[in-house]
């Protein structure tokens, strides 16, 4: 299996994520959620912008879980700061900016504490 180090792509410095290739810096508090689509990850920001990166969501999960993010589904990572409510009937999480992320059955236990 080929292992890949996340520090080649990005790193977190002083509550900001620094993307090395694109030289973008984003405050972690600005990120609402991440959505996976095969080997691409879309970052949804507070200002309504989206950033698409050609990296899998698994790479970002390893560094963002230490900074208040939680994986709710195989395709979603959400920022706890932007979590408005969880709906168990629709198995979804409602976030700021009218964003909705799904909750998988396996990961429901991770969100019970919110």
C-alpha positions as CSV (number, residue, x, y, z in Angstrom):
1,X,0.0,0.0,0.0
2,X,1.3,3.4,-0.9
3,X,1.3,5.8,2.1
4,X,1.1,9.5,1.6
5,X,2.2,12.2,4.1
6,X,-0.3,15.0,4.4
7,X,2.5,17.5,5.1
8,X,3.3,17.4,1.4
9,X,-0.1,18.9,0.6
10,X,-0.9,21.1,3.6
11,X,-0.2,21.9,7.2
12,X,-1.8,23.7,10.1
13,X,-0.1,26.6,11.6
14,X,-1.7,28.8,14.2
15,X,-5.3,27.7,13.5
16,X,-4.9,28.2,9.8
17,X,-4.5,25.6,7.1
18,X,-1.8,26.3,4.6
19,X,-2.0,24.7,1.1
20,X,1.5,24.4,-0.2
21,X,0.8,24.0,-4.0
22,X,-1.7,26.8,-4.3
23,X,-0.2,28.9,-1.6
24,X,-3.6,29.5,0.0
25,X,-4.1,30.1,3.7
26,X,-7.5,29.7,5.3
27,X,-8.6,30.1,8.9
28,X,-10.0,26.9,10.3
29,X,-12.9,28.8,11.7
30,X,-13.8,29.8,8.1
31,X,-14.3,26.2,7.0
32,X,-17.9,25.0,7.4
33,X,-17.5,21.5,5.9
34,X,-15.6,19.3,3.5
35,X,-17.3,17.1,0.9
36,X,-15.6,14.2,-0.9
37,X,-16.2,13.2,-4.5
38,X,-14.0,10.2,-5.4
39,X,-10.4,11.6,-5.0
40,X,-11.4,15.2,-4.9
41,X,-12.3,17.2,-1.8
42,X,-14.4,20.4,-1.8
43,X,-14.0,22.9,1.0
44,X,-17.1,25.0,1.8
45,X,-16.2,28.3,3.4
46,X,-18.2,30.9,5.4
47,X,-18.1,33.5,2.7
48,X,-19.8,31.1,0.3
49,X,-16.7,30.2,-1.7
50,X,-15.8,26.6,-2.6
51,X,-12.2,25.3,-3.0
52,X,-11.7,22.1,-4.9
53,X,-8.5,20.1,-4.2
54,X,-7.4,16.9,-5.9
55,X,-6.8,15.0,-2.6
56,X,-9.0,12.5,-0.8
57,X,-10.9,13.5,2.3
58,X,-9.0,10.8,4.3
59,X,-5.9,13.0,4.2
60,X,-7.7,16.0,5.7
61,X,-9.5,13.9,8.3
62,X,-6.2,13.0,10.0
63,X,-5.2,16.6,10.7
64,X,-8.6,18.3,11.1
65,X,-10.1,16.0,13.8
66,X,-7.6,17.5,16.3
67,X,-9.0,21.0,15.5
68,X,-12.7,20.6,16.1
69,X,-13.8,18.8,13.0
70,X,-15.8,15.5,13.0
71,X,-16.4,13.0,10.2
72,X,-20.1,12.4,9.9
73,X,-20.1,10.3,6.7
74,X,-17.7,8.8,4.3
75,X,-18.2,11.9,2.1
76,X,-18.4,14.6,4.8
77,X,-16.3,16.3,7.5
78,X,-18.0,19.1,9.4
79,X,-16.7,21.9,11.6
80,X,-18.3,21.7,15.1
81,X,-18.4,25.5,15.4
82,X,-20.8,25.7,12.5
83,X,-23.1,22.8,13.6
84,X,-26.7,24.1,14.1
85,X,-28.6,20.9,14.7
86,X,-28.8,17.1,14.0
87,X,-31.9,15.5,12.7
88,X,-32.1,11.8,13.3
89,X,-35.1,11.2,11.1
90,X,-33.4,12.5,8.0
91,X,-30.0,11.4,9.2
92,X,-28.5,14.8,8.4
93,X,-26.6,17.6,10.1
94,X,-27.6,21.2,9.5
95,X,-24.8,23.8,9.3
96,X,-24.5,27.5,8.7
97,X,-24.9,28.9,5.2
98,X,-27.8,26.4,4.7
99,X,-25.4,23.5,4.2
100,X,-26.5,20.0,5.0
101,X,-24.3,16.9,5.5
102,X,-25.4,13.3,5.9
103,X,-24.8,11.2,9.0
104,X,-23.9,7.5,8.5
105,X,-25.4,4.9,10.8
106,X,-21.9,4.0,12.0
107,X,-20.9,7.6,12.9
108,X,-24.1,8.6,14.7
109,X,-22.4,7.9,18.0
110,X,-19.8,10.6,17.3
111,X,-22.5,13.3,17.2
112,X,-24.5,12.3,20.2
113,X,-22.3,14.5,22.4
114,X,-23.3,17.7,20.5
